[in-house]
């Protein structure tokens, strides 16, 4: 590749030192983080799944995690972090630099070295730019320049290598310099980062705008998030509990839970209480068969289940194990059960939501329950009339806290 020697021009030089954070890999495994508090970061993490962490990139409150053999998956609220380095929201860059567009590329390593100057401490650089897309595809149209956003970190002295992580963008970023950090970040978000990509230091940059963070310190991250599990009956004592897996009245015929208690993550418990208030106006209230389910209990139920089709593979985890799903039915205001198309954990077509060969009263009760749950955002499961998921179940982590 032909290269030239253009160097970035200073657009703004605020001159401040930023404070960065670092999540170190350790024995505690994945740590839950609220990415809305993070401006920029790169590292390794997962989207609340138990698989091995993959490369992770956080930009302006959204995390991108590269799954095996697939495009990057995104989360706009929470991620499980294995290790990461970045800066929190509100951190000010030390400088903003702009590499004007040219016909040939400038090695990215040369641009980064120029941006860091002779500063001896750690430096974090965020870049948005245009890069040569590569050779022409056989029998296809010529490839134009591609857009990339990236993070680069140099721990201390200029002799140390840069750690680089980049993402392709759906669109080419807008051309021209930016005068504020907000404009640079807005350009990156508008470009639509969509897939992690290898980014060597000798990659030629055609045009770049850079945020340079000269760091005063890189400190251990704090403030990890553990969305609280709350007992449903503490929010609404009028909801009746009939926790089947805490007794013998279930498909396995034996107790799997340590106590007959129903927990959900706080937003979903509040959502369920609103459902119950709706139903009380119609002369009914809720009875819960199952709510939060520890991972180990789910694995035990999977072993005992006669038909695995009705159960989430423990390798992926159940939405119950996130405190983000509930199994429930209707009762009258005085607590009497109403007729439904089947009993709980009926592994036959009678449990399906489209089953019609049931008494009209049972079908009406099923519809009343589904309408009330859907009105507050719960998503019904097709094969189980009693099962409802949180509309944002993926935002909550899997857990194995015992029911006791």
N, C-alpha and C positions, 0 to 999 in steps of 0.2 A: 504494500500500500504506500502510495506517495504521501508524505506528510509535509506540513510547513511549520513555521515557528511562531505563529500568532500566539500571543499570550493574553489572558483575560484582563479586561479593564475594570478598574474599581468604579462601581456605581455608587455605593454607600459604604461608609466605614464607621459604624457606631462605636467600635472600640471596646465593647464590654466583654467580660469573660463569663461564659455560661457554665452551669453545673450540670453534669450528665449523671445518668444512673446506669447501673449494671446489675443484671440478674445472673448470678453464677450458678453453673450446674452443680447439683448437690444430691445428697441422699434423699431429700424430701420429694424428689420427683417434680411434677408439674405444679406451678403456682398460678393461681387465678389472678388475672389482672384486668382492670377496667381500662381499655385502650382509649377511651374518650379523654383520659388525662395525659395521653402521650402525644407529643408532636411528631417525633421521628424516632424510629428504632429499627434494628435488625437483629436477628438471632434465630432461635429454634423454638417451635411451639406447635400446638395442636388446637383444633376447634372442638374441645370438650370430648374428644374421643380417646379411647385408651391405646391407640396405635402409637408407634414411635414418633416423636416430634420431627417435623420437617422444617425446611428453611422458612423463616418468617420475616415479613417486612411490614412495618407499621407507619402509616402516613396520615397525619391529620385526623386521628380518631378512628381509623379503619385498619384492621389487620388483614394481611394477605398471607396465607399459608399454602405452600406448594405441596399438593398431594402426589403420591406415586402415580405416574402415568396419566395425570389429569392437569387441567388448568388450575391456577391458584384459586383456592376457596377463600371467601371473605367473611369477616365478622365485624359488625359495627359497634359491638358493645364489649363483650368479654372474650378473652382467649386464655388458654392454659399455656404458660410460658415455662420453658425449660432453661433457656439462657437468652439474654438479650442485652443490648447496649443502645442507649439513645438519650434523648432529652425530653423533658416534660413540657406540657403546654405552657406558654408564656416565656420560654427561654428566648433570649435575644441573640441574634448572630453577631459576630465580631465584624463581619464584612459581607457585602454582596458584590459579586464579580460577574462580568459578562464577557464571554468569548464571542466576538462577532462571527457571523456566518462566513465561511470561505469555501472555496472549491475543493480543497483537500482537507484531510483530517489532521488534527493535532493529537498526539498520544495523550490519553487520559492521565497517565502517570505524570507527564510533564505539567499538565494543567494543575493537578493536585499539588505537586511540589511548589509550584509558583504561588498557589493560593495559600498554602501554609507558611510560606516565607521561611524566615530563620527562627520561627517560634519553636522553642524546645519542648513544650508540654504537649499533652494530647490534643488532637484536632479532629473534629467531626465535620465532614463536608456533605451537604445535600445538593444534588445536582438535577437539573431538568434540561434535556437537550435533544439534539438530532445527531444520529450516527449513521455511517454508511450501512446499508441493510445487507450487503453481501453480494455474491455473484448472481448473475441472471439465471433464473430457473430454466431448465431445458424445455424448449418449445413453449415457454410461457412469457408473459410480459416482463420487461425489465423492472427490477425491484427499485423502488424509490427509497429515500432516506427513511429510517424508522425512528420513532420516538422512544426515549428511555427516561426513567427516573432512577436515581441510585443514591446510595449512602456509602461513604468512604470514611474509615477511621484509621488514624495513625496514632499508636499508643504514646510515643514520646519523640525521640530524636528523628531527624529527617532520614537517617540511614535505615530505619525500620520500615518494613514493607507495609503498604496500605492494605487494609481489609476492605473488600468491596462486595456489595450486593446490589443487584439491579433488577428492575422490572421493565418489560416492554409496555408500551402504552397502546391503547386502542386507536388513538389519533396522534398526529404530530403536534407537539406543543406549539403554542403561538410563538412567532418569532419576535425578536426585539428584547431589549433589556427590561428589567423590572427594578423599581425603586424601593420596594419594601419587601420584607419577608413574607407578608401576607399575599402579595401578588405572585411571588414565586410558588408558594404552596398552592394557591388557587390555580395557577397554570398546570401544576402537576395533577391536581384532582380533576381538572377539566379534561386532561389528556387521557384519563381513564386507565390507570395502571391495572394490568390484567394477568400477567404471567411472569414469574421469576425467570431470570436469564443469567447466564454466566457472563461476567464482565471483567475481562483482563485489563491490566493497567496499560497495555500497548494498544488497546482499542482506539481507533481514531475518532475524535469528536469533531463534528463539523460546526456545531454551534452549541453553546452552553450558557446557562445562568446558574450561579452557585451561591448557596448560603454557607458561609464559613463560620463554624463555632469553635473558637479557641477556648478550651475548657480549663476552668480553674481546678476542678476536681471531678473524678468519676467515683461516685459513691454507691454503696449497696442500695438496691431498690427497697422501698418499703411500701406500706399501704396496700398489701395484697387483699383481694376481695374474697369473701366467703359469703355468698348470698344466703341469708338466714332461712333455715327451715323453721316453719312455725306450725304449731298444732292447730288444726282447723277449728276444733271446738273452742279454742281460746278466743278466736275471732267471732264465731257464731255458735253458741251452745245449742241452738235449736236444730243444728244438723245432726242427724242420728248416725251412729257408727255401728257397722256390722262387718268388722274386719275379718274376712273369711280365712285368710292365711295365718291368722293367729290362733285358730282353732282347728277342728276336724271336719267342719262342713265345707269342704272344698274337694276338688277333683283328686287330690292326693290322699285325702282322708287322714292327714296328720298336720300338726302345727309346724309352720316354717318360721314365723315371726316370733320375737321374744315378748311382744306385748300388743294388745289390740288398740293401736293408736294410729291416727291419720295425720300426716304432715305433708305440707306442700311448701315450695319456696314462697316467700311473702307475697309477691305480686299475684301469684296464681291462687293463693288462699284468699286474698281480697277479692279476686275475680269470682271465686266460687261463692263467697258470701253474698255478692251482688246477685248471683243466679238464685240463691235461696230466697232472697228478698223478693225477686220477681215471682217465684213460684208460690210464695205465701199469699200473694195477692190473688192467685188463682185457686187457692184452697189446698195447696200441696207444700211439701218441703222435701229436702234431700236426705237420702240415706247413702253412706259411703261404704263400699265393699273393699276398696283398696286405693291407696294414694302413693306416698313415697315408699319405694321398695329398695332396700339396700342391695348393692351389686351382688354380694355373696348370697343373699336370699334369692335373687333372680336366677343365679347360676344353679342353685338347688332346685328351684321350680322347673328350670329347663331340663335338668336331669330326670325329673319325675314326670314331665309332660308326655302324654301318650301321642300327641300330635304337635310336632315342632312348628307346623305352619302358623299356629296361633301365637307363637312366642318369638320375641326378638333374640337374636343370637347374643349370648353373653360377651362375645368378642367385640361386639359393637355397643352393647349396653341397651337397656330399656329406657324409654322416656319416663317411666315410673321412677327409675333410679336417679333421675335428675330432679325429682320432686315437681315434675311438670306434666303429669298425667293423673287422671282420677277415674276410677270406676264407680259408678253411682246409679241410683234408681230413684223413683218417686215413692213417697208415703203420704198419707193424709195428714192433716194438721194434728190429729190425735195419735199419729204414729203407726197407723195400720198400713201394711203393704198393699199396693195396687197391682192389678194384673198387668203383666208384661208378656211379650211373645215367648220368653224362655227364662230359665233361671240363670244366675251368674255362672260364668265359665261353662256354658253349654257349647261344646265343640261340634255343633251341627248347623245346618243352614238356618235353623230357627233363630240363631243369634245374629244373622246378617240384617243389615238395615233395610235391605230391599225385600226381605221376606214378607209375603202378603197373606199366607195361609194361616192366619191367626185370628182369634176373636176381634171384632171391631173395637171393643173396649181396650184390649191390649195394644192395638195399633195406635189408638188415640193417645194413650198414655205415653207410648214411645215417642210420638210426635211432640207432645207437650214438653217432655224432657229435652229432646233434641233442640227444639226452638228456643227454649230458655237458655240452654248452654251456648248455642250459637249466637244468641243476642249479646252475650258478653264476650264473644271472641273465641270460645273453645271450638276445637275442630274435631268432629266425630270420626271414629274409626269405622270403616265400612263393614268389617266382619264381626264387630262386637257392639251391640246397641248400647251397652253400659259404659264404653270406654270413650274418653274425651281427652285430647291433647291441648296443651298450651299453644297458642298461635306463634309463640317465639321459644319453643322448647329448646332449640339449639343454643340459646344464650346461657343456659344453666349447665353447670358441670355435673358429671357423673359422681356419685358418692357411695360410700360403703359404711355409713354411720349406722350402728345397730339400732333397732327399735326396742327400747327398754324403758 
